[in-house]
Amino acid sequence: MAKAKSVKNEIAGKAKRLVGEVLGDQKLHDEGNAQERQGREERNEPADFKPFGNLDKLT
């Protein structure tokens, strides 16, 4: 689920950045750039994968 959110952030940021470039809106361009970077960083983080769930809490 987190992977989908990070990809969504990356795509939305890219769109904002491009719209900011076309319209000449530096604030929108910078905002999109930051959102795109955040999505890329989140996507590259290792997943918190627990194949056995919370078995340590059951014992």
NUKEGU-666732 format. One record per residue (C-alpha): residue in three letters; x, y, z. Coordinates in Angstrom, 2 decimals, always signed. Last residue first. Example, Ala and Ser with C-alpha at 12.3 -4.5 7.8 and 13.67 -1.06 7.14 Angstrom:
<nodes>
residuo	px	py	pz
SER	+13.67	-1.06	+7.14;
ALA	+12.30	-4.50	+7.80;
</nodes>
This chain:
<nodes>
residuo	px	py	pz
THR	+4.40	-16.10	+22.82;
LEU	+1.90	-14.22	+20.67;
LYS	+3.95	-11.01	+20.48;
ASP	+6.83	-12.74	+18.68;
LEU	+4.38	-14.07	+16.11;
ASN	+3.61	-10.56	+14.90;
GLY	+3.43	-11.23	+11.20;
PHE	+5.31	-14.28	+9.98;
PRO	+6.49	-12.82	+6.66;
LYS	+7.16	-9.42	+8.24;
PHE	+7.96	-6.87	+5.55;
ASP	+8.66	-3.28	+6.51;
ALA	+9.53	-2.31	+2.97;
PRO	+12.95	-0.92	+2.17;
GLU	+12.90	+2.74	+1.18;
ASN	+13.24	+3.40	-2.57;
ARG	+9.55	+4.18	-3.06;
GLU	+9.57	+6.64	-0.16;
GLU	+12.56	+8.48	-1.65;
ARG	+10.91	+8.69	-5.08;
GLY	+7.65	+9.94	-3.59;
GLN	+9.49	+12.61	-1.59;
ARG	+11.43	+13.72	-4.68;
GLU	+8.20	+14.08	-6.68;
GLN	+6.59	+16.06	-3.88;
ALA	+9.60	+18.39	-3.64;
ASN	+9.67	+18.97	-7.42;
GLY	+5.95	+19.57	-7.46;
GLU	+6.23	+22.23	-4.77;
ASP	+9.17	+23.83	-6.58;
HIS	+7.24	+24.04	-9.87;
LEU	+4.11	+25.32	-8.11;
LYS	+6.15	+28.09	-6.46;
GLN	+7.96	+28.90	-9.73;
ASP	+4.73	+29.47	-11.65;
GLY	+5.80	+30.00	-15.28;
LEU	+2.60	+28.44	-16.54;
VAL	+4.35	+25.72	-18.52;
GLU	+7.02	+25.12	-15.87;
GLY	+4.50	+25.04	-13.04;
VAL	+2.36	+22.60	-15.02;
LEU	+5.44	+20.39	-15.44;
ARG	+6.31	+20.48	-11.74;
LYS	+2.73	+19.82	-10.70;
ALA	+2.55	+16.80	-13.03;
LYS	+5.86	+15.42	-11.73;
GLY	+4.68	+15.87	-8.17;
ALA	+1.44	+14.04	-8.89;
ILE	+3.39	+11.17	-10.47;
GLU	+5.85	+10.87	-7.58;
ASN	+3.14	+11.20	-4.95;
LYS	+1.07	+8.49	-6.64;
VAL	+4.14	+6.24	-6.83;
SER	+4.74	+6.78	-3.10;
LYS	+1.10	+6.03	-2.30;
ALA	+1.18	+2.82	-4.33;
LYS	+4.35	+1.67	-2.54;
ALA	+2.79	+2.40	+0.84;
MET	+0.00	+0.00	+0.00;
</nodes>
